[in-house]
């Protein structure tokens, strides 16, 4: 009989990418495995998981917040339904173990797994343990951490079942060829360094505006691949505004600037070409850039709870692998 692993986690790519990286590694090592992924319909996970050829089911769940609000009451009312749905999936799938990588969608499956007496492994990607994993730590059989410093931040009662395992990295970010990125984006200026600027799938408006302010001066010094994201429907689209700014550039500078909403299968080639990456400091991004040995300028997301991104970036800065520019500090002038 196959060994069955139920995987859960989502909301952002930082919770999803490590899970998919681990699934792929396990598939490469052992063929007699069966996976089921539990996520939400509102996060990023369904498209990413199904693209990785992993069976996916969704449950009802609510967002967890570190502050009191009416939304908390509404969302927490969905959690019992999510637990019931998770119980049904667990009883049908009969997993040997549950792997939870964080995000609020991971709480109901972990509670259901505990009720069914299924062993639970949780994995924390960030330097500071997230709220969902902090809740799940109470029920976990083992806790895998990505950073040494996270062990000190873990409540004492959980430390004996925790160890530092690192953060799984997608194989797809390795093996890139720089010339393929040049060809894909039709970049000129082969004697210049290349900067990759990214704010994630929805972009980072503060980063995009800073780039827009300094675009001519930046392009005098380097080629730029700029992944600006796609903002929520109804918002002004940074792609449109940046396209207009690029059209005002002299032809020689315009040919050094590649603007795109998303970077997909060509990401490994972009990483191979880039001498510097400017980005947010999500756990997966930080881990991938460390694994690739890429210097970075991190602009951490403004704290919404535990300030995880600043702590992620600080780990790299302390090792000389990155610099940090605060969201309130970034501008065209400070980029230069």
C-alpha positions in Angstrom: 0.0 0.0 0.0 1.2 3.5 -0.7 2.4 5.8 2.1 -0.2 8.6 2.2 0.7 12.2 3.0 -1.9 14.9 3.5 -0.5 18.4 2.9 -2.0 21.7 3.9 -1.0 25.3 3.8 -1.7 28.4 1.7 -2.8 31.9 1.2 0.6 33.1 -0.1 3.3 31.4 -2.1 5.6 31.4 0.9 3.5 28.7 2.4 2.8 26.8 -0.8 6.2 26.7 -2.5 8.0 24.8 0.3 5.2 22.2 0.3 5.4 21.7 -3.4 9.2 21.5 -3.3 9.0 18.8 -0.6 6.3 16.9 -2.6 8.5 16.9 -5.7 11.6 15.8 -3.7 9.7 12.9 -2.1 8.3 11.9 -5.5 11.9 11.8 -6.9 13.0 9.6 -4.0 10.1 7.3 -3.6 7.4 6.3 -6.1 5.0 4.5 -3.8 3.6 7.7 -2.3 0.1 9.3 -2.5 -0.6 13.0 -1.8 -3.7 15.0 -1.1 -3.5 18.8 -0.7 -6.1 20.7 1.4 -6.3 24.4 0.7 -8.8 27.3 0.2 -10.4 28.5 -3.0 -9.5 32.1 -2.3 -5.8 31.7 -2.0 -3.1 31.0 -4.6 -2.8 27.3 -3.8 -5.4 25.7 -6.1 -3.8 26.8 -9.3 -0.2 26.1 -8.1 -1.0 22.7 -6.6 -3.0 21.4 -9.6 -0.3 22.6 -11.9 2.1 20.4 -9.9 -0.2 17.4 -10.6 -1.2 17.1 -6.9 -4.8 16.2 -6.0 -6.5 19.3 -4.4 -9.6 19.7 -2.3 -10.8 23.0 -0.7 -12.3 23.7 2.7 -14.1 26.6 4.2 -11.9 28.7 6.5 -11.4 32.1 8.0 -8.4 34.4 8.2 -6.6 34.6 11.6 -5.7 38.0 12.8 -3.6 39.1 15.8 -6.1 41.9 16.7 -9.7 42.1 17.7 -12.2 42.9 14.9 -15.6 42.1 13.6 -14.0 40.3 10.7 -12.4 37.9 13.2 -15.7 36.9 14.6 -17.1 36.2 11.1 -14.0 34.3 10.0 -13.7 32.2 13.1 -17.3 31.1 12.6 -16.1 29.4 9.4 -13.5 27.3 11.2 -15.8 24.7 12.6 -17.2 24.0 9.1 -13.6 23.7 7.9 -12.8 21.2 10.6 -15.8 19.1 9.7 -14.8 19.2 6.0 -11.2 18.2 7.0 -12.5 15.3 9.1 -14.4 14.0 6.0 -11.3 14.3 3.8 -9.0 12.6 6.4 -11.4 9.7 7.0 -11.7 9.2 3.2 -8.0 9.6 2.4 -6.6 7.9 5.5 -3.2 9.7 5.6 -0.2 8.3 7.4 1.0 11.8 8.3 -0.2 15.4 7.9 2.3 18.1 6.8 1.2 21.7 7.5 3.2 24.6 6.2 1.2 27.5 7.6 -1.5 30.0 6.6 -4.9 30.1 8.2 -6.2 27.3 6.0 -3.9 24.9 7.7 -5.6 25.1 11.1 -8.8 23.1 10.5 -6.9 20.1 8.9 -4.4 20.0 11.8 -7.2 20.1 14.4 -9.0 17.3 12.5 -5.8 15.3 12.2 -5.3 15.6 16.0 -8.9 14.3 16.6 -8.1 11.4 14.2 -4.8 10.7 15.9 -2.8 11.2 12.7 0.9 12.3 13.3 1.4 16.0 12.4 4.5 17.7 11.1 4.4 21.5 10.8 7.0 23.5 9.0 7.7 27.2 9.6 9.3 29.2 6.9 9.8 32.6 8.5 12.2 33.8 11.1 9.3 34.4 13.5 6.7 31.7 13.8 3.4 32.7 12.1 0.1 32.7 14.0 -1.4 29.6 12.3 1.7 27.6 13.1 1.8 28.9 16.6 -1.7 27.5 17.1 -0.8 24.3 15.3 2.4 23.8 17.4 0.3 22.7 20.3 -1.0 19.7 18.3 2.1 18.9 16.3 4.1 15.7 16.7 7.2 17.5 15.3 8.0 21.1 14.3 10.5 21.8 11.5 12.0 25.3 11.4 13.9 27.2 8.7 16.1 29.4 10.8 18.2 28.9 13.9 16.8 32.1 15.4 13.2 30.8 15.2 14.0 28.2 17.8 14.6 30.9 20.4 11.3 32.5 19.5 9.3 29.3 20.0 7.5 28.9 23.3 9.6 26.8 25.7 7.0 24.0 25.9 7.3 23.3 22.2 11.1 23.4 21.7 11.7 19.8 22.6 9.8 18.6 19.5 11.4 21.2 17.2 14.5 21.2 15.0 16.1 23.4 12.3 15.5 21.7 9.0 15.8 24.6 6.6 13.3 25.8 4.0 12.7 23.6 0.9 13.6 25.3 -2.3 11.9 24.6 -5.7 14.1 22.8 -8.1 12.7 25.0 -10.9 14.7 28.0 -9.7 18.0 26.3 -10.4 19.7 25.5 -13.7 18.9 28.8 -15.4 20.8 30.2 -18.4 21.4 33.9 -18.5 21.3 34.2 -22.3 17.8 32.7 -22.4 16.5 35.6 -20.2 18.2 38.1 -22.5 16.5 36.5 -25.5 13.1 36.1 -23.8 13.0 39.8 -22.8 14.9 41.1 -25.9 17.3 43.1 -23.7 20.1 45.2 -25.0 23.1 46.6 -23.1 25.1 43.4 -22.8 28.0 45.1 -21.1 25.7 46.3 -18.2 24.8 44.5 -15.0 21.2 43.3 -14.7 18.8 44.0 -11.8 15.6 42.0 -11.2 12.9 44.0 -9.4 9.9 42.2 -8.1 7.1 42.8 -5.7 5.3 39.5 -6.0 2.1 38.5 -7.9 0.2 41.6 -6.8 3.3 43.8 -7.1 4.5 46.3 -4.5 3.3 49.8 -5.3 6.0 51.5 -3.3 8.7 49.6 -5.2 7.0 50.3 -8.5 6.7 54.0 -7.9 10.3 54.3 -6.8 11.4 52.6 -10.0 9.3 54.9 -12.0 10.8 58.0 -10.4 14.4 56.8 -11.0 13.9 54.8 -14.3 16.1 56.9 -16.6 19.0 57.1 -14.1 18.8 53.4 -13.3 18.9 52.5 -16.9 22.0 54.5 -17.5 23.7 52.1 -15.1 22.0 48.7 -15.6 19.5 46.6 -17.4 16.3 46.0 -15.5 13.8 43.2 -15.6 10.8 44.6 -13.6 8.0 42.3 -12.5 5.4 44.8 -11.4 2.5 42.5 -10.6 -1.2 42.9 -11.2 -3.1 45.0 -8.7 -6.7 44.1 -7.5 -9.5 44.8 -10.0 -10.6 48.4 -9.8 -7.2 49.7 -8.7 -4.9 51.7 -11.0 -2.6 49.2 -12.8 1.1 49.9 -12.3 1.8 48.1 -15.5 -0.1 50.7 -17.5 1.6 53.6 -15.8 5.1 52.1 -16.1 4.4 51.3 -19.7 3.7 55.0 -20.4 6.8 56.0 -18.5 8.9 53.6 -20.5 7.5 55.0 -23.8 9.0 58.4 -22.9 12.5 57.0 -22.6 15.2 57.4 -25.3 15.3 54.2 -27.5 18.7 53.1 -26.1 17.4 53.1 -22.5 14.0 51.7 -23.5 15.7 48.6 -24.9 17.4 48.0 -21.5 14.0 47.8 -19.6 11.8 44.7 -19.6 8.4 45.3 -17.9 6.1 42.3 -17.2 3.2 41.6 -14.9 4.4 38.1 -14.1 7.6 36.0 -14.4 6.7 32.4 -14.8 8.7 29.5 -16.3 11.5 31.8 -17.2 12.3 32.7 -13.5 15.3 30.4 -13.3 16.8 32.2 -16.3 16.1 35.6 -14.8 17.8 34.6 -11.6 20.8 33.3 -13.6 21.1 36.7 -15.4 20.5 39.0 -12.4 23.4 40.4 -10.4 21.1 42.0 -7.9 17.5 41.4 -6.8 15.2 44.0 -5.3 12.2 42.5 -3.7 10.0 41.9 -0.7 11.4 39.6 2.0 9.0 36.7 2.0 10.4 33.5 3.4 10.5 31.6 0.0 12.1 34.5 -1.8 14.8 35.0 0.9 15.5 31.2 1.0 15.7 30.9 -2.8 18.1 33.9 -3.2 20.3 32.6 -0.4 20.4 29.2 -2.1 21.3 30.9 -5.4 23.9 33.1 -3.8 22.2 36.3 -5.1 22.8 39.6 -3.3 19.5 41.4 -2.6 18.0 44.7 -1.6 15.0 43.8 0.5 12.0 46.1 1.1 10.1 44.3 3.8 6.3 44.5 3.9 5.0 46.9 6.5 4.3 44.9 9.7 0.8 43.4 10.0 1.6 41.3 13.0 4.9 39.8 13.8 7.0 41.7 11.3 8.2 38.4 9.8 9.7 39.9 6.6 12.0 42.3 8.4 13.3 39.4 10.5 13.8 37.3 7.4 15.7 40.1 5.8 17.8 40.8 8.9 19.0 37.2 9.0 20.6 37.8 5.5 21.8 41.3 6.3 23.6 40.0 9.3 25.5 37.5 7.1 26.4 40.2 4.5 24.1 38.8 1.9 21.6 41.6 1.7 20.7 45.2 2.5 17.4 46.4 3.9 15.5 49.5 2.8 12.4 50.2 4.8 9.1 50.7 3.0 8.9 54.3 4.4 12.4 55.0 3.1 12.2 53.7 -0.5 12.1 56.3 -3.2 13.7 57.0 -6.6 16.5 58.8 -4.7 17.2 56.1 -2.2 17.2 53.4 -5.0 20.0 55.3 -6.7 
